[in-house]
């Protein structure tokens, strides 16, 4: 498989569709760990569609699909934001940019 950062938008969309189908099958079979790995692969691939200029270091963003979780962005590296979950016990961590609820510019 080619690295995600070399794929065209159409190739990424096909990759995501393939992973989502595999997620559906894993869920039907009750294979939780496989489902979670595939879910993370989709989130990483979706990050290539995000306009990184919408993300401001130092700002706090709501985490998509995670009720009442917020993430303070320290910096962006590639398709990941590094920072801290608000109220979390963890040291600095990274999450795919696609997990942030962003406000569109314009």
N, C-alpha and C positions, 0 to 999 in steps of 0.2 A: 504494500500500500504506500502511496505517495504521502509525504508530509502534508498536513492540513494547510500550512501556509503557502503551499505551491498550487493548491487547487483553485479552480475557477468557482464562481458563485454557483453555477449549475452543478458542478462536481460536489461541492459542499452540500448542496440541497439533496442530492442523491445519496450521499454518505449518511446524512441525518435521517433520511427516510428509511434507509436500510437498518440503521441502528434502532430507530423507533419500532420497526417491525420485530427486530430481535428482542427488544424490551417487552413488547406485547406477548411474545412467545414465552419468554422467561417468567413473566408474571403469571401466565396461564399454568405454567409448570410448577410455580411456587419456588423458583430459584432466586431468592432475594439478593444474594451477593452478585450474581450475574446481572440482574436487573440494575443494581446500583452502579456497577462498572459501566454498563451501557449508557445509563443516564448521565454519568459524568462525561463520557465521550461526546454525547450530544451537546451538553452544556459548553464544552470546550470548542466544538465545531461552530456552534451558534455565536460564539464570541467573535468570530471573524466577520460577522455582519454588523457589529457594534461600532458606532462612531465614537472613537476614544476621546474626541474633543469634548464630549458631553460629560466626561468624568473629571471632577476637580479634586485634587489631593487636599486633604484636610476636611473634606465634607463627609457628612454621614448620609448613607443611603439605606433604604428599606431593601431587605433581601427578598427576592421574588420566591413565591411558594413556601415561605417560611414565616408563618404568622408571628408578628411582633419581634422579629429579629432585624437588627440594624448593624451595618458595617461601616466603620470609619476608615476611609481610604487614606493611606499614607503615601503610596506611590503606585504607578502603573509600570509593569514590565511585561512586554509582549501582550498577550491576551488575558493576563491575570492582574488583579489588583491586590496589593499587599496592604495589610492593616490589621484591624482588630474588630471582633464582634463586640458591640456595646454591651457592657455588663458581663462579658465573658471572662473566664479564668485563664484563657489561653494566652500564650505569648503571640508575637506577630505571626500571621498566617496569610495564605493566598487563596483566593477563590476566582473562578472564571468571571470575566466582566459581564457575561450574559446573566449572571445571578443578581445583578443590581437593577433596581427599578429606577430607570432614568427618565428625566423629563426631556422631551424633544425640544430642540432649539427652533426658533422661528415661530 
